[in-house]
Amino acid sequence: MKNISTGNELLPYSVIELAAGGDIEAINTVLKHYERYITVLATQQFYDAYGNPHWFVDESLRRRLETKLITKILTFKVA
């Protein structure tokens, strides 16, 4: 199933249901699905001593975002 607005594939309902129930493989599937988005959110820009911009992935921020996603998955109520 495709999401028309973004062109990304949606997660199957069964995976969401299993992840909300605490299934480790399903949670990992959800994390894998959002991996690129989390990486983009955790990308930071800094400037070196010469004023040149550099981009890097802040691993601490990336892990915090993943942890927050896992927390929300586990508290998600499936109807």
C-alpha positions as CSV (number, residue, x, y, z in Angstrom):
1,M,0.0,0.0,0.0
2,K,1.4,3.4,-1.0
3,N,0.9,6.7,0.8
4,I,-0.1,9.0,-2.0
5,S,1.3,12.2,-0.5
6,T,4.9,11.0,0.1
7,G,5.2,7.9,-2.1
8,N,6.5,5.9,0.9
9,E,5.1,2.5,1.7
10,L,3.0,2.4,4.8
11,L,3.5,-0.1,7.6
12,P,1.0,-2.9,7.7
13,Y,-1.6,-2.7,10.4
14,S,-0.5,-6.1,11.7
15,V,3.1,-4.8,12.3
16,I,1.7,-1.8,14.2
17,E,-0.5,-4.1,16.3
18,L,2.4,-6.4,17.1
19,A,4.7,-3.6,17.9
20,A,2.2,-2.0,20.3
21,G,1.9,-5.3,22.0
22,G,5.7,-5.4,22.6
23,D,6.9,-7.7,19.8
24,I,10.6,-7.0,19.4
25,E,10.8,-7.9,15.7
26,A,7.8,-5.6,15.0
27,I,9.4,-2.8,16.9
28,N,12.6,-3.2,15.0
29,T,10.6,-3.2,11.7
30,V,9.0,0.2,12.8
31,L,12.4,1.6,13.7
32,K,13.8,0.4,10.3
33,H,10.9,2.1,8.6
34,Y,11.6,5.4,10.2
35,E,15.4,5.1,10.2
36,R,16.0,7.6,7.4
37,Y,13.6,10.1,8.8
38,I,15.2,9.9,12.2
39,T,18.7,10.3,10.7
40,V,17.5,13.5,8.9
41,L,16.1,14.9,12.1
42,A,19.4,14.1,13.9
43,T,21.6,15.7,11.3
44,Q,23.4,18.8,12.6
45,Q,25.6,21.4,11.0
46,F,28.7,22.8,12.6
47,Y,31.5,25.0,11.4
48,D,35.2,24.2,11.7
49,A,37.9,26.6,12.8
50,Y,38.0,28.1,9.3
51,G,34.3,28.8,9.1
52,N,33.6,25.9,6.7
53,P,30.2,24.2,7.3
54,H,30.1,20.4,7.9
55,W,27.2,18.1,8.4
56,F,27.1,15.2,10.9
57,V,24.6,12.9,12.5
58,D,24.4,13.5,16.2
59,E,24.3,10.0,17.5
60,S,23.1,11.0,20.9
61,L,20.1,12.8,19.4
62,R,19.4,9.9,17.0
63,R,19.3,7.4,19.9
64,R,17.0,9.8,21.9
65,L,14.6,10.0,19.0
66,E,14.6,6.2,18.6
67,T,14.0,5.8,22.3
68,K,11.1,8.2,22.2
69,L,9.6,6.3,19.2
70,I,9.9,3.0,21.1
71,T,8.2,4.6,24.1
72,K,5.3,5.9,22.0
73,I,5.0,2.5,20.2
74,L,4.6,0.7,23.5
75,T,2.0,3.1,24.9
76,F,0.0,3.2,21.6
77,K,-3.5,1.9,21.9
78,V,-4.6,-0.2,18.9
79,A,-8.4,-0.1,18.4
